[in-house]
């Protein structure tokens, strides 16, 4: 049997990881400025995270949601306090796509409507409804296609007002990333998020804050939507929530009441996943990682803006992007194979930085040194 070939792979096998570094099978060290796609929030194999999982594994790894699972309640209390959403409800699941799928479904249950507003360059996942609300036709199968999703230009207030004026009471929900990740690190304007809030209130629609990638402290606030001073009805979370252990969830406003059978999951909120998620929150609080993301993210952006070859440096906290001129289109590959630095990308020529929230200033400087040297080498090659 062979693997189903759906990913273009770098010919590298990572066998060990610690903090902001990973090592391949030959023992070569790499600086991880990608965080396994924004997943590594507290650093690879953090000692407390490993111990939390090991201790839970010695007791029980899994039993279904047909019984009381106290660690779920422990996680809900901790998450509510750190996120500032103590009056919200928590539903646990397994992935970002599943979180968005459940959020969209729950909104429709709440108001009995079908239409969803999503935005250009959005990415909400690969499951049925989540992918239908994702602005990438290449990954939408015919069975996923629906006329219930309306795509609008990102940050276009006039288009949003016009859509609500036309469809009004048909709109079930608006789903938006506070900072678009796969779309290329595009920040939602604060006034745009405020308008979404007011229009949802006016028309009885549900505001869904997709915080799968831009949540959990990555932006320097717990949720990137917090910068706008608004409160969403549902927040979706995954990626950094488990530091690599598959766990996700949605925070649900108190006005949305549950009914038995409305949502369900076999693996969601299992004992091992909750232990991993609790460890993440405990480390984030103890080591002040949201503040670290804000401080070192601001430093990194300031330094990047001083590099003339990089265009439109943008982001918040440790979620940063910048555009490359055509002559530097191979920069990501150059950094990985010649300088042993992992970064992310977005098409056509965007570099995305999504490191651990524990990234130190020293490691930021290490990245900047590699970056400037890689740029110089690529420019020299162009001039030969």
C-alpha positions as a LaTeX table, in Angstrom:
\begin{tabular}{lrrr}
\hline
Residue & $x$ (\AA) & $y$ (\AA) & $z$ (\AA) \\
\hline
Unk1 & 0.00 & 0.00 & 0.00 \\
Unk2 & 1.17 & 3.55 & $-0.77$ \\
Unk3 & 0.21 & 6.87 & 0.77 \\
Unk4 & $-2.42$ & 8.92 & $-1.05$ \\
Unk5 & $-0.29$ & 11.68 & $-2.58$ \\
Unk6 & $-1.95$ & 14.99 & $-1.68$ \\
Unk7 & 0.96 & 17.06 & $-0.32$ \\
Unk8 & 4.09 & 18.39 & $-2.07$ \\
Unk9 & 6.76 & 17.30 & 0.39 \\
Unk10 & 10.20 & 18.62 & 1.26 \\
Unk11 & 12.66 & 15.75 & 1.33 \\
Unk12 & 13.33 & 16.17 & 5.07 \\
Unk13 & 12.41 & 13.86 & 7.93 \\
Unk14 & 12.12 & 15.54 & 11.33 \\
Unk15 & 12.88 & 13.13 & 14.17 \\
Unk16 & 13.39 & 15.38 & 17.22 \\
Unk17 & 12.17 & 18.76 & 18.39 \\
Unk18 & 12.66 & 21.09 & 21.35 \\
Unk19 & 11.48 & 24.65 & 21.87 \\
Unk20 & 11.88 & 26.53 & 18.58 \\
Unk21 & 14.23 & 23.99 & 17.00 \\
Unk22 & 13.79 & 20.68 & 15.17 \\
Unk23 & 16.36 & 18.10 & 14.00 \\
Unk24 & 16.30 & 15.81 & 11.01 \\
Unk25 & 17.37 & 12.16 & 10.77 \\
Unk26 & 20.96 & 13.25 & 10.14 \\
Unk27 & 21.03 & 15.37 & 13.32 \\
Unk28 & 20.91 & 18.68 & 11.41 \\
Unk29 & 19.27 & 21.48 & 13.42 \\
Unk30 & 16.61 & 23.80 & 11.95 \\
Unk31 & 15.08 & 26.97 & 13.37 \\
Unk32 & 11.30 & 26.55 & 13.24 \\
Unk33 & 9.66 & 29.84 & 12.23 \\
Unk34 & 6.63 & 27.94 & 10.91 \\
Unk35 & 5.51 & 26.13 & 14.05 \\
Unk36 & 4.19 & 23.18 & 12.09 \\
Unk37 & 1.62 & 25.53 & 10.49 \\
Unk38 & 0.90 & 27.70 & 13.55 \\
Unk39 & 0.33 & 24.63 & 15.71 \\
Unk40 & 3.30 & 24.84 & 18.09 \\
Unk41 & 2.21 & 27.46 & 20.58 \\
Unk42 & 4.38 & 26.81 & 23.67 \\
Unk43 & 7.43 & 25.25 & 21.99 \\
Unk44 & 8.09 & 21.71 & 20.81 \\
Unk45 & 7.99 & 18.98 & 23.50 \\
Unk46 & 7.67 & 21.43 & 26.39 \\
Unk47 & 8.48 & 19.55 & 29.59 \\
Unk48 & 5.22 & 20.45 & 31.35 \\
Unk49 & 3.15 & 19.48 & 28.30 \\
Unk50 & 4.90 & 16.12 & 28.01 \\
Unk51 & 4.45 & 15.42 & 31.73 \\
Unk52 & 0.76 & 16.36 & 31.66 \\
Unk53 & 0.14 & 13.92 & 28.80 \\
Unk54 & 2.24 & 11.15 & 30.37 \\
Unk55 & 0.45 & 11.47 & 33.71 \\
Unk56 & $-2.96$ & 11.35 & 32.03 \\
Unk57 & $-1.92$ & 8.40 & 29.88 \\
Unk58 & $-1.09$ & 6.44 & 33.04 \\
Unk59 & $-4.67$ & 6.98 & 34.26 \\
Unk60 & $-6.95$ & 6.83 & 31.22 \\
Unk61 & $-6.46$ & 8.01 & 27.64 \\
Unk62 & $-10.02$ & 7.77 & 26.40 \\
Unk63 & $-13.59$ & 7.10 & 27.30 \\
Unk64 & $-16.57$ & 8.41 & 25.38 \\
Unk65 & $-18.73$ & 11.44 & 26.08 \\
Unk66 & $-21.41$ & 9.16 & 27.52 \\
Unk67 & $-19.90$ & 9.68 & 30.99 \\
Unk68 & $-18.85$ & 12.64 & 33.13 \\
Unk69 & $-15.31$ & 13.77 & 32.24 \\
Unk70 & $-14.14$ & 16.22 & 34.94 \\
Unk71 & $-11.04$ & 17.34 & 33.03 \\
Unk72 & $-13.33$ & 18.85 & 30.37 \\
Unk73 & $-14.83$ & 21.13 & 33.02 \\
Unk74 & $-11.35$ & 21.97 & 34.30 \\
Unk75 & $-10.32$ & 22.96 & 30.78 \\
Unk76 & $-13.48$ & 25.05 & 30.29 \\
Unk77 & $-12.85$ & 27.01 & 33.49 \\
Unk78 & $-9.21$ & 27.70 & 32.63 \\
Unk79 & $-9.97$ & 28.63 & 29.03 \\
Unk80 & $-12.82$ & 30.90 & 30.07 \\
Unk81 & $-10.62$ & 32.78 & 32.49 \\
Unk82 & $-7.63$ & 33.24 & 30.17 \\
Unk83 & $-9.74$ & 34.18 & 27.16 \\
Unk84 & $-11.99$ & 36.53 & 29.10 \\
Unk85 & $-15.06$ & 34.54 & 28.02 \\
Unk86 & $-16.08$ & 33.04 & 31.36 \\
Unk87 & $-19.82$ & 33.21 & 30.60 \\
Unk88 & $-19.42$ & 31.27 & 27.32 \\
Unk89 & $-19.97$ & 27.55 & 26.76 \\
Unk90 & $-17.35$ & 25.14 & 25.38 \\
Unk91 & $-17.87$ & 22.38 & 22.83 \\
Unk92 & $-14.78$ & 20.26 & 22.22 \\
Unk93 & $-13.89$ & 18.57 & 18.94 \\
Unk94 & $-10.75$ & 17.57 & 17.03 \\
Unk95 & $-9.72$ & 19.96 & 14.24 \\
Unk96 & $-10.16$ & 23.48 & 12.93 \\
Unk97 & $-12.36$ & 22.31 & 10.07 \\
Unk98 & $-14.57$ & 20.45 & 12.53 \\
Unk99 & $-14.75$ & 23.52 & 14.77 \\
Unk100 & $-15.91$ & 25.72 & 11.87 \\
Unk101 & $-18.30$ & 23.03 & 10.62 \\
Unk102 & $-19.97$ & 22.87 & 14.03 \\
Unk103 & $-20.02$ & 26.66 & 14.39 \\
Unk104 & $-21.80$ & 27.13 & 11.05 \\
Unk105 & $-24.24$ & 24.33 & 11.86 \\
Unk106 & $-24.94$ & 25.71 & 15.33 \\
Unk107 & $-25.64$ & 29.18 & 13.92 \\
Unk108 & $-28.18$ & 27.67 & 11.53 \\
Unk109 & $-29.82$ & 25.75 & 14.39 \\
Unk110 & $-29.98$ & 28.99 & 16.37 \\
Unk111 & $-31.80$ & 31.17 & 13.86 \\
Unk112 & $-33.21$ & 28.63 & 11.41 \\
Unk113 & $-31.51$ & 30.24 & 8.42 \\
Unk114 & $-29.24$ & 29.00 & 5.63 \\
Unk115 & $-27.16$ & 31.78 & 4.11 \\
Unk116 & $-23.53$ & 32.34 & 5.18 \\
Unk117 & $-21.34$ & 35.35 & 4.45 \\
Unk118 & $-17.66$ & 34.54 & 3.93 \\
Unk119 & $-14.85$ & 36.57 & 2.38 \\
Unk120 & $-12.29$ & 36.57 & $-0.41$ \\
Unk121 & $-9.07$ & 34.66 & 0.38 \\
Unk122 & $-10.74$ & 32.98 & 3.35 \\
Unk123 & $-9.80$ & 29.49 & 4.52 \\
Unk124 & $-12.07$ & 27.70 & 6.99 \\
Unk125 & $-11.24$ & 24.02 & 6.47 \\
Unk126 & $-11.77$ & 21.05 & 4.18 \\
Unk127 & $-14.96$ & 19.45 & 5.51 \\
Unk128 & $-18.31$ & 19.88 & 3.76 \\
Unk129 & $-19.64$ & 23.25 & 4.93 \\
Unk130 & $-16.27$ & 24.65 & 6.04 \\
Unk131 & $-14.79$ & 24.12 & 2.58 \\
Unk132 & $-17.90$ & 25.57 & 0.92 \\
Unk133 & $-17.14$ & 28.77 & 2.88 \\
Unk134 & $-13.47$ & 28.67 & 1.80 \\
Unk135 & $-12.44$ & 30.85 & $-1.13$ \\
Unk136 & $-10.53$ & 28.23 & $-3.10$ \\
Unk137 & $-12.54$ & 26.44 & $-5.82$ \\
Unk138 & $-9.68$ & 23.96 & $-6.36$ \\
Unk139 & $-10.45$ & 22.20 & $-3.05$ \\
Unk140 & $-14.26$ & 22.39 & $-3.27$ \\
Unk141 & $-15.69$ & 19.13 & $-4.63$ \\
Unk142 & $-18.95$ & 19.26 & $-6.61$ \\
Unk143 & $-20.80$ & 17.73 & $-3.67$ \\
Unk144 & $-19.67$ & 20.64 & $-1.48$ \\
Unk145 & $-20.97$ & 23.36 & $-3.79$ \\
Unk146 & $-23.89$ & 25.38 & $-2.45$ \\
Unk147 & $-25.59$ & 28.67 & $-3.21$ \\
Unk148 & $-26.00$ & 29.26 & 0.53 \\
Unk149 & $-22.51$ & 30.83 & 0.80 \\
Unk150 & $-22.05$ & 34.44 & $-0.32$ \\
Unk151 & $-18.44$ & 35.58 & $-0.82$ \\
Unk152 & $-17.73$ & 39.27 & $-0.34$ \\
Unk153 & $-14.50$ & 41.27 & $-0.70$ \\
Unk154 & $-12.45$ & 41.26 & 2.51 \\
Unk155 & $-12.67$ & 44.56 & 4.45 \\
Unk156 & $-15.26$ & 46.01 & 2.03 \\
Unk157 & $-17.80$ & 47.72 & 4.28 \\
Unk158 & $-20.03$ & 48.93 & 1.45 \\
Unk159 & $-20.36$ & 45.40 & 0.03 \\
Unk160 & $-21.20$ & 44.02 & 3.48 \\
Unk161 & $-23.91$ & 46.63 & 4.07 \\
Unk162 & $-25.38$ & 45.99 & 0.61 \\
Unk163 & $-25.48$ & 42.24 & 1.21 \\
Unk164 & $-27.35$ & 42.61 & 4.49 \\
Unk165 & $-29.70$ & 45.12 & 2.85 \\
Unk166 & $-30.51$ & 42.60 & 0.11 \\
Unk167 & $-30.68$ & 39.34 & 2.07 \\
Unk168 & $-31.41$ & 40.63 & 5.58 \\
Unk169 & $-33.26$ & 37.94 & 7.49 \\
Unk170 & $-31.95$ & 35.10 & 5.30 \\
Unk171 & $-28.40$ & 35.45 & 6.64 \\
Unk172 & $-27.59$ & 32.85 & 9.29 \\
Unk173 & $-23.97$ & 33.79 & 10.02 \\
Unk174 & $-20.90$ & 35.77 & 9.06 \\
Unk175 & $-17.62$ & 33.85 & 9.40 \\
Unk176 & $-14.33$ & 35.73 & 9.33 \\
Unk177 & $-10.71$ & 35.26 & 10.35 \\
Unk178 & $-9.36$ & 38.13 & 12.46 \\
Unk179 & $-6.15$ & 37.68 & 10.49 \\
Unk180 & $-6.33$ & 35.53 & 7.37 \\
Unk181 & $-3.63$ & 32.85 & 7.49 \\
Unk182 & $-3.67$ & 30.77 & 4.32 \\
Unk183 & $-4.89$ & 33.87 & 2.47 \\
Unk184 & $-1.56$ & 35.60 & 3.15 \\
Unk185 & $-1.67$ & 37.33 & 6.58 \\
Unk186 & $-4.41$ & 39.83 & 5.81 \\
Unk187 & $-5.69$ & 41.74 & 8.84 \\
Unk188 & $-9.39$ & 42.44 & 9.23 \\
Unk189 & $-9.92$ & 46.16 & 9.82 \\
Unk190 & $-11.22$ & 46.96 & 13.28 \\
Unk191 & $-14.03$ & 49.03 & 11.80 \\
Unk192 & $-14.97$ & 46.08 & 9.55 \\
Unk193 & $-15.29$ & 43.71 & 12.51 \\
Unk194 & $-17.30$ & 46.32 & 14.38 \\
Unk195 & $-19.64$ & 46.62 & 11.39 \\
Unk196 & $-20.09$ & 42.84 & 11.28 \\
Unk197 & $-21.06$ & 42.93 & 14.95 \\
Unk198 & $-23.62$ & 45.71 & 14.50 \\
Unk199 & $-25.16$ & 44.19 & 11.34 \\
Unk200 & $-25.42$ & 40.75 & 12.96 \\
Unk201 & $-27.15$ & 42.34 & 15.94 \\
Unk202 & $-29.52$ & 44.29 & 13.70 \\
Unk203 & $-30.50$ & 41.31 & 11.55 \\
Unk204 & $-30.32$ & 38.44 & 14.03 \\
Unk205 & $-27.30$ & 36.78 & 12.38 \\
Unk206 & $-24.48$ & 34.99 & 14.20 \\
Unk207 & $-20.93$ & 36.42 & 14.21 \\
Unk208 & $-18.42$ & 33.55 & 13.97 \\
Unk209 & $-14.83$ & 34.50 & 14.75 \\
Unk210 & $-12.59$ & 31.95 & 13.04 \\
Unk211 & $-9.67$ & 31.93 & 15.45 \\
Unk212 & $-8.20$ & 28.59 & 14.38 \\
Unk213 & $-4.91$ & 30.15 & 13.29 \\
Unk214 & $-5.06$ & 33.72 & 14.63 \\
Unk215 & $-6.34$ & 32.76 & 18.09 \\
Unk216 & $-4.79$ & 31.39 & 21.25 \\
Unk217 & $-2.51$ & 34.37 & 21.82 \\
Unk218 & $-0.72$ & 34.35 & 18.48 \\
Unk219 & $-1.67$ & 37.95 & 17.71 \\
Unk220 & $-0.63$ & 39.32 & 21.10 \\
Unk221 & $-4.23$ & 39.16 & 22.32 \\
Unk222 & $-6.07$ & 35.92 & 23.10 \\
Unk223 & $-8.21$ & 36.37 & 19.98 \\
Unk224 & $-7.21$ & 38.61 & 17.07 \\
Unk225 & $-10.83$ & 39.82 & 17.00 \\
Unk226 & $-10.24$ & 41.36 & 20.46 \\
Unk227 & $-8.34$ & 44.26 & 18.86 \\
Unk228 & $-11.65$ & 45.56 & 17.48 \\
Unk229 & $-13.23$ & 45.67 & 20.93 \\
Unk230 & $-16.10$ & 43.44 & 19.82 \\
Unk231 & $-17.41$ & 40.14 & 21.10 \\
Unk232 & $-18.30$ & 37.36 & 18.65 \\
Unk233 & $-21.14$ & 34.90 & 19.21 \\
Unk234 & $-18.95$ & 31.87 & 18.45 \\
Unk235 & $-15.14$ & 31.56 & 18.49 \\
Unk236 & $-13.55$ & 28.59 & 16.73 \\
Unk237 & $-10.18$ & 27.27 & 17.93 \\
Unk238 & $-7.68$ & 24.53 & 17.07 \\
Unk239 & $-4.00$ & 24.58 & 15.97 \\
Unk240 & $-2.17$ & 26.12 & 18.96 \\
Unk241 & $-4.78$ & 24.76 & 21.39 \\
Unk242 & $-2.99$ & 21.43 & 21.82 \\
Unk243 & 0.60 & 22.29 & 20.80 \\
Unk244 & 0.50 & 19.42 & 18.31 \\
Unk245 & $-2.04$ & 17.17 & 20.02 \\
Unk246 & $-5.26$ & 17.10 & 17.95 \\
Unk247 & $-7.82$ & 19.14 & 19.89 \\
Unk248 & $-10.21$ & 21.90 & 18.90 \\
Unk249 & $-13.28$ & 23.64 & 20.20 \\
Unk250 & $-15.84$ & 26.37 & 19.90 \\
Unk251 & $-16.73$ & 28.99 & 22.49 \\
Unk252 & $-20.46$ & 29.67 & 22.37 \\
Unk253 & $-22.26$ & 32.77 & 23.68 \\
Unk254 & $-24.78$ & 32.16 & 26.48 \\
Unk255 & $-27.70$ & 33.27 & 24.27 \\
Unk256 & $-27.25$ & 30.12 & 22.15 \\
Unk257 & $-28.88$ & 27.31 & 24.11 \\
Unk258 & $-27.88$ & 23.65 & 23.68 \\
Unk259 & $-30.18$ & 20.69 & 23.04 \\
Unk260 & $-29.25$ & 17.04 & 23.36 \\
Unk261 & $-28.16$ & 15.64 & 20.02 \\
Unk262 & $-27.59$ & 19.08 & 18.47 \\
Unk263 & $-23.81$ & 18.52 & 18.23 \\
Unk264 & $-21.78$ & 15.41 & 18.89 \\
Unk265 & $-18.31$ & 13.87 & 18.69 \\
Unk266 & $-16.65$ & 10.58 & 19.56 \\
Unk267 & $-13.08$ & 11.72 & 20.15 \\
Unk268 & $-13.67$ & 15.38 & 20.97 \\
Unk269 & $-12.75$ & 16.33 & 24.52 \\
Unk270 & $-11.16$ & 13.01 & 25.34 \\
Unk271 & $-9.08$ & 12.84 & 28.50 \\
Unk272 & $-5.71$ & 12.92 & 26.75 \\
Unk273 & $-6.66$ & 15.86 & 24.53 \\
Unk274 & $-7.89$ & 17.86 & 27.51 \\
Unk275 & $-4.64$ & 17.18 & 29.38 \\
Unk276 & $-2.65$ & 18.51 & 26.42 \\
Unk277 & $-4.89$ & 21.58 & 26.11 \\
Unk278 & $-4.69$ & 22.32 & 29.84 \\
Unk279 & $-0.90$ & 22.09 & 29.71 \\
Unk280 & $-0.85$ & 24.65 & 26.91 \\
Unk281 & $-2.93$ & 27.14 & 28.90 \\
Unk282 & $-0.88$ & 26.56 & 32.03 \\
Unk283 & 2.39 & 27.24 & 30.21 \\
Unk284 & 0.94 & 30.25 & 28.41 \\
Unk285 & $-0.07$ & 31.76 & 31.74 \\
Unk286 & 3.07 & 30.81 & 33.68 \\
Unk287 & 5.50 & 31.96 & 30.99 \\
Unk288 & 3.45 & 34.98 & 29.87 \\
Unk289 & 3.56 & 33.83 & 26.27 \\
Unk290 & 0.86 & 36.16 & 24.93 \\
Unk291 & 2.93 & 39.10 & 26.15 \\
Unk292 & 6.04 & 37.49 & 24.65 \\
Unk293 & 4.28 & 37.11 & 21.29 \\
Unk294 & 3.31 & 40.78 & 21.38 \\
Unk295 & 6.78 & 42.02 & 22.36 \\
Unk296 & 8.94 & 39.82 & 20.14 \\
Unk297 & 6.45 & 40.02 & 17.29 \\
Unk298 & 6.66 & 43.83 & 17.34 \\
Unk299 & 10.46 & 43.63 & 17.40 \\
Unk300 & 10.53 & 41.18 & 14.50 \\
Unk301 & 8.18 & 43.30 & 12.40 \\
Unk302 & 10.20 & 46.46 & 13.07 \\
Unk303 & 13.38 & 44.73 & 11.90 \\
Unk304 & 11.69 & 43.23 & 8.85 \\
Unk305 & 10.36 & 46.64 & 7.79 \\
Unk306 & 13.96 & 47.89 & 7.74 \\
Unk307 & 14.91 & 45.34 & 5.05 \\
Unk308 & 14.29 & 47.19 & 1.75 \\
Unk309 & 13.76 & 44.07 & $-0.36$ \\
Unk310 & 10.71 & 43.01 & 1.68 \\
Unk311 & 7.40 & 44.59 & 0.76 \\
Unk312 & 4.23 & 45.15 & 2.80 \\
Unk313 & 5.43 & 43.67 & 6.09 \\
Unk314 & 2.26 & 43.05 & 8.10 \\
Unk315 & 0.78 & 41.09 & 10.95 \\
Unk316 & 0.22 & 41.13 & 14.68 \\
Unk317 & 2.20 & 39.39 & 17.38 \\
Unk318 & 3.88 & 36.29 & 15.97 \\
Unk319 & 1.65 & 36.03 & 12.93 \\
Unk320 & 3.62 & 37.92 & 10.30 \\
Unk321 & 3.70 & 38.07 & 6.52 \\
Unk322 & 5.60 & 39.96 & 3.84 \\
Unk323 & 5.63 & 40.06 & 0.05 \\
Unk324 & 8.63 & 39.17 & $-2.09$ \\
Unk325 & 9.68 & 40.63 & $-5.44$ \\
Unk326 & 9.91 & 38.13 & $-8.28$ \\
Unk327 & 13.71 & 37.94 & $-8.04$ \\
Unk328 & 13.37 & 36.60 & $-4.46$ \\
Unk329 & 10.65 & 34.05 & $-5.21$ \\
Unk330 & 12.98 & 31.21 & $-4.13$ \\
Unk331 & 13.64 & 32.71 & $-0.70$ \\
Unk332 & 11.57 & 30.16 & 1.24 \\
Unk333 & 13.42 & 27.27 & $-0.40$ \\
Unk334 & 16.76 & 29.03 & 0.12 \\
Unk335 & 16.07 & 29.53 & 3.83 \\
Unk336 & 15.05 & 25.91 & 4.31 \\
Unk337 & 17.78 & 24.09 & 2.43 \\
Unk338 & 20.75 & 26.45 & 2.75 \\
Unk339 & 20.08 & 28.15 & 6.09 \\
Unk340 & 18.02 & 25.45 & 7.86 \\
Unk341 & 15.06 & 27.68 & 8.66 \\
Unk342 & 11.44 & 26.61 & 8.27 \\
Unk343 & 8.98 & 29.29 & 7.15 \\
Unk344 & 5.50 & 29.22 & 5.63 \\
Unk345 & 4.21 & 30.72 & 2.42 \\
Unk346 & 1.11 & 31.91 & 0.59 \\
Unk347 & 0.77 & 32.16 & $-3.16$ \\
Unk348 & 2.13 & 33.77 & $-5.16$ \\
Unk349 & 5.13 & 35.26 & $-3.28$ \\
Unk350 & 4.31 & 35.68 & 0.41 \\
Unk351 & 6.42 & 34.43 & 3.32 \\
Unk352 & 4.46 & 33.61 & 6.47 \\
Unk353 & 6.04 & 33.47 & 9.93 \\
Unk354 & 4.14 & 31.43 & 12.55 \\
Unk355 & 6.69 & 30.44 & 15.20 \\
Unk356 & 6.12 & 29.28 & 18.75 \\
Unk357 & 4.79 & 32.01 & 21.04 \\
Unk358 & 7.88 & 31.28 & 23.15 \\
Unk359 & 10.24 & 32.49 & 20.41 \\
Unk360 & 13.04 & 34.48 & 22.05 \\
Unk361 & 14.59 & 37.74 & 20.84 \\
Unk362 & 17.83 & 35.82 & 20.32 \\
Unk363 & 16.04 & 33.38 & 18.01 \\
Unk364 & 14.36 & 36.28 & 16.20 \\
Unk365 & 17.81 & 37.76 & 15.60 \\
Unk366 & 19.07 & 34.38 & 14.42 \\
Unk367 & 16.26 & 34.31 & 11.86 \\
Unk368 & 16.92 & 37.89 & 10.75 \\
Unk369 & 20.62 & 37.16 & 10.21 \\
Unk370 & 19.78 & 34.11 & 8.07 \\
Unk371 & 17.15 & 36.07 & 6.17 \\
Unk372 & 19.42 & 38.96 & 5.24 \\
Unk373 & 22.22 & 36.62 & 4.20 \\
Unk374 & 19.83 & 34.54 & 2.08 \\
Unk375 & 18.54 & 37.69 & 0.38 \\
Unk376 & 22.09 & 38.83 & $-0.36$ \\
Unk377 & 22.99 & 35.48 & $-1.88$ \\
Unk378 & 19.89 & 35.41 & $-4.08$ \\
Unk379 & 20.57 & 38.97 & $-5.27$ \\
Unk380 & 24.22 & 38.14 & $-6.00$ \\
Unk381 & 23.10 & 35.16 & $-8.06$ \\
Unk382 & 20.75 & 37.41 & $-10.04$ \\
Unk383 & 23.59 & 39.84 & $-10.78$ \\
Unk384 & 26.06 & 37.20 & $-12.05$ \\
\hline
\end{tabular}
